């Protein structure tokens, strides 16, 4: 679930005012998993429509995105494409964790341990192709742009930031740093539990006194989505190993250069367009209310809030947002 660099990476608190007018490239899959995890009923069951289709992701996407736009943020969502072959192990491990969590969730429900039930339920979230397609459809109706990445979404987000098509990557993970993102904004969940903060890649490298290649090697020692970490090595110890030039003393049972290439030569695309438009209220009502049983009053209110906030959006003014 991403590399853990928390203990060695400098974070700076910011306010939403600091992000006003900024284009933020948001890792869509990261966000959708958050919605599926946290938007649940007291027994851990996700929100569903009358046909038993999960709608937690649609609810989260509608209301959080609307709020971000109201705060003056220009969101663009980036969806993952085909994962690198080296990620297969991580995907299999995640599936196994979810299967075990599903068993524990049901056991907790049977024993009426609701606090444990919700804890295990949050670990069972699965994103389906239908959820992804419905999320894209919703964004289209909302007038919010999205980009389809050829492979890793965070690599594409980082590429867009390096091209100055976005100010920062919006994600709770640190992986975008390894793909060269100049900035990461964390805490866009609006939950109040996470502090809004920004990480600057240049400050990370300067304060740690390393270059990009060494930052990637630190991550590889800790463990990434593409390789298991070295047992007993955390962020601080990995940093010492790299600073002391002792990487050659570590034995790897995988191709370290192959992992490096994923970060240094990621598969990305320039075939995208970032444009905002007025929401289609009729389409939103038809999709969310008629198909998925959302409250028409709440959807109309969200649509109106979007319309008001999007009035100032203009493609010709994008250069002013950086």
C-alpha positions, 0 to 999 in steps of 0.5 A: 500500500505504498512506501512508508517515508513518514519518519524521514520526509519533512512535512509542512502544514498548509491551509486550503487558502494556500491551494486556492486556484491550484490544479491538484492531480488526485490519485483516483484509486487512492480516493475510491478506496478511501470512500469504500473504506470509510463510508459504511453503515454501523455494522460495516456494510457499505452504502448500497442502492435498492439493487444491492450495488455499492454506492459508497464511492459515488457518494464520496466522489460527489460530495468531497469533490464538490467541497474541494471545488468550493474551496477553490481547488481545481481537481483532476482525477487520474485513474490507474491503467495496467499495473507493472508485472512486479506489482502482481505479488502486492496485488495477490497479498492485498487480496489475501488480506481482504479474504481474511478480513471478510472472515473476521468481519462476519465472525465479529457480526455473528458475535455482535462485536460491532466495533471489531466488525467495522474495523475488519469491514474497512479492510475488505474494500474491493474496487471493480471495473464497474465502480471505476466506470461509474466513477468516470461517468459521475465525474463527466456529469459533474464537469470534472476532468479525469485522465486515464493513465497507461499504468500507475496513476501516481506516475501519471499524476507526477508527470502532469506536475512536472509538466506544470499541468498541475501544481501538486499530486493529491494523495495520502501515499508517498509514492509520487515522490519516487516518480519525481512529483515536485509536490504532494498534498496530503490531507485532502480527505476533509475528514478533520482527522488528517492535517493538511500538509505539503511535501516538496521534493526539492526540500526532501532531497536537500534535507536528506542530502541525497539525490532522486536515485538514492531516495528510490533506493531508500524506498526499495530497502523499506519496501514498495508496491513492487518489491518486499523490503529488507527485514529489519530495515525501516526509513531511518536505517535505510537512510543511514545505509544509503548515506554510508554507501553500504547498499552493496552490502545488502543481498537482494533476492530480486532485480533491483534495477527493474524496480528502479526503472519503474520509478525512473522510467515510468509509463506515462502519456501526454494524451490528456486534456484538463478542462472543467465544465458546468455540471449536467444536473439532469444527467446527475439526477438520472444517474444518481437518483434514478439509478442509485437512489440518491436524494434528489434534493441533496444532488440538486444542492451539490450540483448548484454548489458546483455550478457556482464554484465553477463559474470562475473556471476558464481554460484560458486562465490556467496559466494563472493558477501556478 
